[in-house]
Amino acid sequence: DKGYLSASLKQQLKTMGISLITNTKKKMKPIKQTCFDKAILRHRSVIETVFDQLKNLCQIEHTRHRSPANFVVNLLGGRVAYCLMPSKPQIPVAGTYLQA
């Protein structure tokens, strides 16, 4: 998250199929980033806002579920509540084409 990431940990995550996207600090070696990575990093505040709304407004974050079924019902209920919200944060996407 903050760039304090060892190369061994990043490689371990990569073998698990997890792509970790981070900014580079001034003293770090430059990292090759795709256009998608750069776009995600530019709009990180919007992504964090969505996570915050899901956790706080839609009450998805709950630590004491008594059964797996209750966990799934709470998660789906929160996602439905988020979908029904009248205004949601959006990332402007320009120049994209829909493929059929």
N, CA, C and O of each residue as an XYZ file, in Angstrom:
400
protein
N       0.826     -1.189      0.000
C       0.000      0.000      0.000
C       0.870      1.252      0.000
O       0.633      2.159     -0.798
N       1.845      1.322      0.855
C       2.670      2.512      0.970
C       4.002      2.367      0.249
O       4.822      3.284      0.292
N       4.234      1.249     -0.404
C       5.485      1.070     -1.115
C       6.548      0.379     -0.286
O       7.657      0.173     -0.781
N       6.264      0.015      0.939
C       7.224     -0.684      1.777
C       7.077     -2.182      1.531
O       6.592     -2.914      2.393
N       7.492     -2.624      0.373
C       7.228     -3.984     -0.047
C       8.529     -4.641     -0.480
O       9.247     -4.102     -1.323
N       8.832     -5.775      0.077
C      10.031     -6.477     -0.331
C       9.784     -7.201     -1.645
O       8.653     -7.566     -1.964
N      10.848     -7.402     -2.396
C      10.725     -8.075     -3.685
C      10.290     -9.530     -3.499
O       9.565    -10.072     -4.333
N      10.729    -10.159     -2.415
C      10.359    -11.556     -2.187
C       8.851    -11.689     -1.920
O       8.218    -12.631     -2.397
N       8.284    -10.755     -1.162
C       6.849    -10.809     -0.889
C       6.052    -10.559     -2.163
O       5.044    -11.221     -2.407
N       6.497     -9.613     -2.970
C       5.806     -9.329     -4.225
C       5.851    -10.543     -5.150
O       4.862    -10.849     -5.816
N       6.985    -11.233     -5.196
C       7.113    -12.430     -6.024
C       6.233    -13.554     -5.489
O       5.634    -14.294     -6.269
N       6.150    -13.687     -4.186
C       5.301    -14.715     -3.580
C       3.835    -14.467     -3.921
O       3.108    -15.410     -4.231
N       3.395    -13.217     -3.868
C       2.025    -12.894     -4.231
C       1.778    -13.161     -5.713
O       0.697    -13.608     -6.095
N       2.774    -12.887     -6.540
C       2.629    -13.111     -7.979
C       2.452    -14.596     -8.289
O       1.677    -14.951     -9.177
N       3.157    -15.464     -7.571
C       3.000    -16.905     -7.788
C       1.613    -17.385     -7.367
O       1.125    -18.403     -7.859
N       0.986    -16.647     -6.456
C      -0.371    -16.989     -6.022
C      -1.418    -16.395     -6.952
O      -2.612    -16.633     -6.769
N      -0.988    -15.623     -7.950
C      -1.921    -15.032     -8.901
C      -2.452    -13.673     -8.471
O      -3.454    -13.202     -9.009
N      -1.789    -13.037     -7.505
C      -2.219    -11.735     -7.003
C      -1.280    -10.673     -7.549
O      -0.065    -10.742     -7.363
N      -1.859     -9.694     -8.223
C      -1.072     -8.590     -8.761
C      -1.200     -7.412     -7.812
O      -2.293     -6.877     -7.622
N      -0.091     -7.010     -7.217
C      -0.090     -5.911     -6.262
C       0.344     -4.640     -6.976
O       1.430     -4.586     -7.552
N      -0.503     -3.620     -6.938
C      -0.244     -2.364     -7.635
C       0.089     -1.305     -6.594
O      -0.738     -0.991     -5.737
N       1.314     -0.745     -6.665
C       1.730      0.274     -5.717
C       2.439      1.407     -6.441
O       2.977      1.226     -7.534
N       2.428      2.578     -5.815
C       3.226      3.695     -6.302
C       4.675      3.481     -5.901
O       4.964      2.711     -4.985
N       5.578      4.158     -6.581
C       6.984      4.084     -6.210
C       7.367      5.343     -5.452
O       6.871      6.433     -5.741
N       8.242      5.184     -4.494
C       8.766      6.317     -3.749
C       9.935      6.925     -4.511
O      10.395      6.350     -5.498
N      10.419      8.073     -4.069
C      11.519      8.757     -4.750
C      12.783      7.908     -4.788
O      13.489      7.888     -5.797
N      13.071      7.211     -3.703
C      14.316      6.455     -3.597
C      14.210      5.028     -4.128
O      15.185      4.278     -4.072
N      13.046      4.642     -4.641
C      12.860      3.289     -5.151
C      13.216      3.223     -6.626
O      13.163      4.223     -7.342
N      13.574      2.038     -7.060
C      13.813      1.824     -8.480
C      12.480      1.911     -9.215
O      11.454      1.493     -8.679
N      12.480      2.449    -10.438
C      11.217      2.523    -11.173
C      10.670      1.133    -11.494
O      11.416      0.210    -11.821
N       9.360      1.013    -11.391
C       8.683     -0.255    -11.667
C       7.914     -0.100    -12.970
O       7.271      0.924    -13.203
N       7.983     -1.107    -13.806
C       7.241     -1.080    -15.057
C       5.762     -1.266    -14.753
O       5.356     -2.267    -14.162
N       4.949     -0.270    -15.172
C       3.519     -0.319    -14.914
C       2.759     -0.245    -16.229
O       3.161      0.448    -17.164
N       1.656     -0.972    -16.278
C       0.795     -0.924    -17.455
C      -0.094      0.319    -17.374
O      -0.161      0.981    -16.338
N      -0.757      0.616    -18.455
C      -1.700      1.746    -18.467
C      -2.819      1.525    -17.461
O      -3.280      2.470    -16.821
N      -3.257      0.274    -17.320
C      -4.306     -0.050    -16.350
C      -3.833      0.249    -14.931
O      -4.576      0.834    -14.143
N      -2.598     -0.148    -14.595
C      -2.056      0.110    -13.261
C      -2.009      1.599    -12.976
O      -2.378      2.030    -11.884
N      -1.561      2.392    -13.940
C      -1.477      3.837    -13.753
C      -2.862      4.447    -13.558
O      -3.038      5.340    -12.728
N      -3.848      3.967    -14.322
C      -5.215      4.486    -14.191
C      -5.800      4.144    -12.824
O      -6.454      4.981    -12.203
N      -5.570      2.930    -12.355
C      -6.071      2.518    -11.044
C      -5.447      3.363     -9.943
O      -6.135      3.775     -9.009
N      -4.142      3.624    -10.048
C      -3.479      4.434     -9.032
C      -3.973      5.877     -9.050
O      -4.047      6.512     -7.998
N      -4.310      6.403    -10.219
C      -4.828      7.771    -10.307
C      -6.205      7.890     -9.656
O      -6.531      8.932     -9.086
N      -7.005      6.847     -9.733
C      -8.375      6.879     -9.213
C      -8.512      6.103     -7.908
O      -9.592      5.609     -7.584
N      -7.439      6.001     -7.179
C      -7.460      5.241     -5.935
C      -8.434      5.828     -4.918
O      -9.082      5.081     -4.184
N      -8.545      7.150     -4.864
C      -9.447      7.767     -3.884
C     -10.901      7.370     -4.138
O     -11.668      7.193     -3.192
N     -11.285      7.228     -5.409
C     -12.653      6.812     -5.728
C     -12.869      5.363     -5.275
O     -13.915      5.029     -4.719
N     -11.883      4.520     -5.515
C     -11.980      3.113     -5.116
C     -12.078      3.005     -3.593
O     -12.879      2.226     -3.077
N     -11.268      3.781     -2.877
C     -11.330      3.770     -1.413
C     -12.678      4.289     -0.917
O     -13.182      3.815      0.101
N     -13.270      5.259     -1.621
C     -14.582      5.786     -1.245
C     -15.656      4.704     -1.382
O     -16.537      4.586     -0.530
N     -15.578      3.921     -2.452
C     -16.542      2.830     -2.641
C     -16.399      1.802     -1.519
O     -17.400      1.341     -0.970
N     -15.164      1.444     -1.177
C     -14.958      0.495     -0.078
C     -15.519      1.050      1.225
O     -16.137      0.318      1.998
N     -15.304      2.346      1.475
C     -15.809      2.972      2.693
C     -17.329      2.956      2.732
O     -17.921      2.677      3.775
N     -17.963      3.251      1.607
C     -19.427      3.225      1.568
C     -19.962      1.819      1.782
O     -20.962      1.636      2.477
N     -19.310      0.824      1.193
C     -19.761     -0.553      1.392
C     -19.643     -0.956      2.857
O     -20.538     -1.606      3.397
N     -18.547     -0.572      3.499
C     -18.339     -0.980      4.884
C     -19.213     -0.207      5.856
O     -19.754     -0.794      6.794
N     -19.365      1.102      5.652
C     -20.060      1.916      6.650
C     -21.539      2.143      6.336
O     -22.386      1.930      7.204
N     -21.864      2.565      5.133
C     -23.268      2.837      4.810
C     -24.065      1.561      4.599
O     -25.208      1.455      5.044
N     -23.457      0.584      3.913
C     -24.177     -0.661      3.618
C     -23.920     -1.741      4.663
O     -24.474     -2.836      4.568
N     -23.103     -1.450      5.638
C     -22.832     -2.317      6.790
C     -22.390     -3.723      6.395
O     -22.882     -4.714      6.936
N     -21.460     -3.799      5.451
C     -20.941     -5.106      5.047
C     -19.958     -5.651      6.076
O     -19.893     -6.862      6.285
N     -19.201     -4.782      6.714
C     -18.186     -5.232      7.651
C     -18.827     -5.621      8.975
O     -19.337     -4.775      9.710
N     -18.792     -6.896      9.260
C     -19.360     -7.413     10.500
C     -18.497     -8.603     10.893
O     -18.287     -9.503     10.080
N     -18.003     -8.624     12.104
C     -17.006     -9.621     12.482
C     -17.567    -10.851     13.169
O     -16.836    -11.825     13.347
N     -18.823    -10.850     13.560
C     -19.319    -11.979     14.355
C     -20.504    -12.669     13.720
O     -21.605    -12.654     14.270
N     -20.293    -13.263     12.588
C     -21.359    -14.038     11.968
C     -21.441    -15.396     12.659
O     -20.418    -16.013     12.956
N     -22.630    -15.843     12.904
C     -22.800    -17.105     13.602
C     -22.755    -18.295     12.660
O     -22.534    -19.424     13.097
N     -22.962    -18.054     11.364
C     -22.884    -19.146     10.403
C     -22.434    -18.587      9.053
O     -22.581    -17.392      8.796
N     -21.887    -19.445      8.193
C     -21.497    -18.988      6.852
C     -22.680    -18.453      6.056
O     -22.523    -17.528      5.259
N     -23.861    -19.025      6.264
C     -25.043    -18.552      5.540
C     -25.371    -17.105      5.932
O     -25.726    -16.298      5.073
N     -25.253    -16.777      7.214
C     -25.501    -15.401      7.654
C     -24.492    -14.437      7.050
O     -24.837    -13.306      6.707
N     -23.254    -14.878      6.919
C     -22.229    -14.042      6.295
C     -22.600    -13.716      4.856
O     -22.516    -12.560      4.440
N     -23.009    -14.726      4.095
C     -23.350    -14.534      2.686
C     -24.583    -13.647      2.550
O     -24.621    -12.775      1.681
N     -25.587    -13.855      3.393
C     -26.799    -13.038      3.341
C     -26.459    -11.581      3.649
O     -26.964    -10.682      2.976
N     -25.616    -11.330      4.646
C     -25.215     -9.971      4.995
C     -24.438     -9.328      3.849
O     -24.658     -8.160      3.530
N     -23.535    -10.079      3.233
C     -22.740     -9.560      2.128
C     -23.609     -9.218      0.926
O     -23.469     -8.141      0.347
N     -24.495    -10.115      0.551
C     -25.378     -9.865     -0.586
C     -26.353     -8.727     -0.297
O     -26.639     -7.918     -1.180
N     -26.858     -8.658      0.912
C     -27.754     -7.565      1.284
C     -27.055     -6.213      1.192
O     -27.651     -5.238      0.734
N     -25.812     -6.148      1.618
C     -25.042     -4.913      1.515
C     -24.785     -4.519      0.079
O     -24.850     -3.338     -0.263
N     -24.493     -5.497     -0.770
C     -24.261     -5.197     -2.191
C     -25.534     -4.729     -2.874
O     -25.486     -3.834     -3.717
N     -26.670     -5.315     -2.527
C     -27.943     -4.872     -3.092
C     -28.236     -3.449     -2.629
O     -28.682     -2.619     -3.421
N     -27.992     -3.162     -1.356
C     -28.210     -1.807     -0.836
C     -27.324     -0.808     -1.566
O     -27.767      0.300     -1.867
N     -26.089     -1.177     -1.853
C     -25.190     -0.288     -2.588
C     -25.695     -0.056     -4.012
O     -25.646      1.066     -4.516
N     -26.175     -1.106     -4.651
C     -26.692     -0.971     -6.022
C     -27.912     -0.070     -6.079
O     -28.131      0.605     -7.084
N     -28.710     -0.046     -5.022
C     -29.924      0.774     -4.994
C     -29.677      2.211     -4.549
O     -30.606      3.019     -4.552
N     -28.456      2.543     -4.169
C     -28.143      3.923     -3.775
C     -28.295      4.839     -4.986
O     -27.869      4.477     -6.083
N     -28.891      6.011     -4.810
C     -29.148      6.888     -5.958
C     -27.882      7.471     -6.582
O     -27.827      7.623     -7.803
N     -26.886      7.795     -5.802
C     -25.660      8.354     -6.377
C     -24.464      7.586     -5.842
O     -24.324      7.375     -4.637
N     -23.616      7.177     -6.755
C     -22.425      6.418     -6.410
C     -21.204      7.092     -7.025
O     -21.326      7.728     -8.072
N     -20.029      6.972     -6.406
C     -18.824      7.525     -7.017
C     -18.522      6.797     -8.318
O     -18.738      5.591     -8.429
N     -18.022      7.537     -9.298
C     -17.739      6.946    -10.605
C     -16.354      7.334    -11.064
O     -15.864      8.423    -10.767
N     -15.733      6.431    -11.788
C     -14.462      6.714    -12.437
C     -14.770      7.060    -13.885
O     -15.378      6.259    -14.595
N     -14.358      8.251    -14.336
C     -14.637      8.614    -15.731
C     -13.813      7.739    -16.681
O     -12.592      7.650    -16.559
N     -14.484      7.114    -17.599
C     -13.824      6.247    -18.569
C     -14.054      6.861    -19.944
O     -15.178      6.884    -20.446
N     -12.984      7.354    -20.542
C     -13.092      7.995    -21.852
C     -12.379      7.140    -22.881
O     -11.335      6.551    -22.597
N     -12.938      7.074    -24.062
C     -12.288      6.344    -25.150
C     -12.410      4.850    -25.059
O     -11.585      4.139    -25.634
N     -13.409      4.337    -24.357
C     -13.592      2.898    -24.296
C     -14.675      2.493    -25.280
O     -15.620      3.239    -25.534
N     -14.521      1.332    -25.813
C     -15.471      0.821    -26.784
C     -16.065     -0.480    -26.260
O     -15.345     -1.350    -25.769
N     -17.348     -0.600    -26.366
C     -18.012     -1.826    -25.949
C     -17.949     -2.837    -27.062
O     -18.262     -2.528    -28.211
N     -17.545     -4.052    -26.726
C     -17.479     -5.118    -27.715
C     -18.652     -6.047    -27.512
O     -18.993     -6.388    -26.380
N     -19.266     -6.453    -28.594
C     -20.417     -7.332    -28.488
C     -19.986     -8.767    -28.341
O     -20.829     -9.658    -28.238
